[in-house]
Amino acid sequence: MAMVGIRYDLRVPSFATTTHAEMYKACLDQCEWADRLGLDIVVLSEHHGVEDGFMSSPVTLAAAIAGRTKTIQINIAAVLVPLHDPVRLAEQFATAALVSGGRVGFVAGLGYRHEEFEMAAVDRTRRGSLLEEYVEVMRQCWSGEPFTWRGRTIRATPKPDSPPMLLIGGSTEKAARRAARLRAGFFPAIGDPKLAEIYTAECERLGFRGGFVSMPNGPGSVHVSEDPERDWQRIGPHALYDAQTYAAWQTPDQRSSMHVEATTIDDIKKSGVYVVLTPDECVDLAQRTGRVILHPLMGGLDPALGWQSLKLFEEKVLPRIK
């Protein structure tokens, strides 16, 4: 059985024909649809100060999704931890854990866009040490007990029934070792087996027995269509926009399976990161890779077109892979 996820960043570029209000409504409706059908996970993202309105409050949205669903897991990949007050972030996640019945988890990410660190008045050169410090602060918060941090007495309530699942993100050897040192799962941004090997070795060295790696695999955006060439013309500008803006943000030390250098829609089609597949091709993808990631509002896509893909997936793909 393949893992099926549905992901959102809710961007609305200037050429899109939709609005943020329509996108957020469609997101909630589609998550309810995914939950009803037994899909596995909703994945959200976080960035700040982006002209297209990239999702900036994913914990809030995760709680809203939890209120519309019953069983589907909700993961934020990633929360840009150094940009936040860790106590307030821990409180938000505690609330999300309680309203969701423990279904909300997250990947703790460093962040990389210089603009975001400037906006938050955070020294970007300290992001690694801040992430490690803040992860430990959040864990102490979730105990519900008082503790001292930076000379202040902290007590975060209410206490969640269990701490949210927390993984450490990254695409470097340093990130792999950090995840082991923090005794957390590892969520690399790129499918590099060497990173998994380094993480596993460091877990063994430290005596951490609960480690695991969630490695990216397969396309990051799947659209299902009876006529892929026709729908490439419809979604192509959105995919190209998504890829080009994401590529423009990347720093030299940043590697990602979603990184595509593209100047044309043909470049996007050749990348294999964004795909438009027939139902039969989607079934084949699920059987080969063990996962399908749907992105029905990608790059400001008209929700009606996203729904066409989802309904076709429901009718002609899902019964054959679940």
RAPE-V541457 format. One line per field, one symbol per residue. ss: DSSP state (H for helix, E for strand, L for the rest). phi: phi as a letter, one per 20 degrees, with the letter a starting at -180 (. if undefined). burial: I if it has 24 or more other C-alpha atoms within 12 Angstrom, else O. A space follows every 10 residues. Layout:
# RAPE-V541457
ss=???
phi=???
burial=???
This chain:
# RAPE-V541457
ss=LLEEEEEELL LLLLLLLLLH HHHHHHHHHH HHHHHHHLLL EEEELLLLLL LLLLLLLHHH HHHHHHHHLL LLEEEEEEEE HHHLLHHHHH HHHHHHHHHH LLLEEEEEEL LLLHHHHHHH LLLHHHHHHH HHHHHHHHHH HLLLLLEEEL LEEELLLLLL LLLLLEEEEE LLHHHHHHHH HLLLEEEELL LLHHHHHHHH HHHHHHLLLL LLELLLLLLL EEEELLLHHH HHHHHHHHHH HHHHHHHHHL LLLLLLLLLL LLLLHHHHHH HLLEEEELHH HHHHHHHHHL EEEELLLHHH LLHHHHHHHH HHHHHHLHHH HL
phi=.eeccccbcl ecffefddcf ffffffgfff ffgfffenfe bdddcbbcme gemggdcfff fgfffgfdcc cffccdccee gfedffffff fffffffffe mnedcbdedf nbfgfffffe ldfffdffff gfffffffff gffmefbdbl mdedbdcfef gbfgfcddeq ccfgffffff felcfdcfec edgfffffff ffgffemeee fbddefbnfe bdcdbfcgff fffeeggfff fgffffffef dgedcbfefc ebdcffffff fmedcdcfgf ffffgfffdn bcdecfdgmn gggffffgff ffffecdgfe cc
burial=OIIIIIIIII IIIOOIOIII OOIIOIIIII IIIIIOIIII IIIIIIIIOO OIIIIIIIII IIIIIIIIII IIIIIIIIII IIIIOIIOII IIIIIIIIII IIIIIIIIII IIIOOIIOOO OIOIOOIIOI IIIIIIIIII IIIIOOOOOO OOOIIIIOII OIIIIIIIII IIIIIIIIII IIIIIIIIII IIOOIIOIII OIIOOOOOOO IIIIIIIIII IIIIIIOIOO IIOIIIIIII IIIIIIOOIO OOOIIIIIII IIOOIOOIIO IIIIIIIIII IIIOIIOOOO IIIIIIIIII IIIOIIIOII IIIIOOIIOO IO
